[in-house]
């Protein structure tokens, strides 16, 4: 998605550790320009998901900064993960996690759309 003000989102010297002795990112800097799509690839445990969460503002770095333009209600960065979520309820119950008051007809309509 495009940054709301046309400005870039920047990570500067970002590092992160999940506790003492568990560093996953070391002094990473990058700039995401408006309209740019970025895919992070690498081996398991390389810090891809951590960096994505930090740039999206979901998680804070232990060092460094992330700057994003002030938006008009629209996020500067959208994070799409490949994580698999396992739900335990029926399909209707799982769909209603997003909209608890949805009718059966609305659920069928949503399923037809996707």
C-alpha positions, -999 to 999 in steps of 0.1 A, spaced: 0 0 0 11 36 -5 22 56 25 -5 81 32 17 112 27 39 99 -1 68 96 24 90 65 29 90 42 59 126 38 71 143 15 95 177 28 107 202 6 125 175 -17 138 185 -46 161 164 -70 181 170 -97 207 145 -120 224 163 -118 257 200 -120 266 220 -141 242 192 -144 217 199 -117 191 180 -120 157 187 -87 140 219 -68 139 220 -31 127 196 -35 98 186 -4 78 162 -2 49 138 22 32 104 13 18 91 38 -7 55 45 -15 38 18 -36 68 -6 -31 62 -43 -24 89 -61 -5 94 -98 2 117 -109 29 133 -143 22 159 -164 40 164 -193 62 143 -202 92 153 -181 122 171 -154 102 148 -127 116 125 -121 86 93 -121 106 108 -101 134 120 -74 110 86 -73 92 68 -69 126 91 -41 136 87 -22 103 49 -27 105 49 -13 140 36 -45 156 68 -49 177 95 -25 190 132 -30 182 156 -33 211 179 -8 193 175 16 163 145 35 150 116 31 125 100 62 111 67 62 92 47 91 78 17 104 99 -13 88 81 -48 97 75 -62 66 90 -45 43 65 -14 22 76 19 30 61 29 -7 60 7 -37 56 21 -70 69 10 -102 52 25 -134 67 25 -170 57 18 -182 92 -8 -209 94 -35 -204 120 -54 -234 132 -89 -228 144 -108 -251 167 -144 -241 161 -168 -247 132 -162 -227 100 -191 -203 109 -176 -198 144 -142 -191 130 -155 -166 105 -174 -149 132 -141 -141 150 -138 -112 126 -175 -102 128 -194 -118 157 -228 -104 145 -226 -118 110 -257 -137 98 -255 -170 80 -263 -153 47 -235 -128 52 -211 -157 60 -221 -175 28 -217 -142 9 -182 -137 22 -173 -173 13 -186 -168 -22 -165 -136 -26 -133 -154 -16 
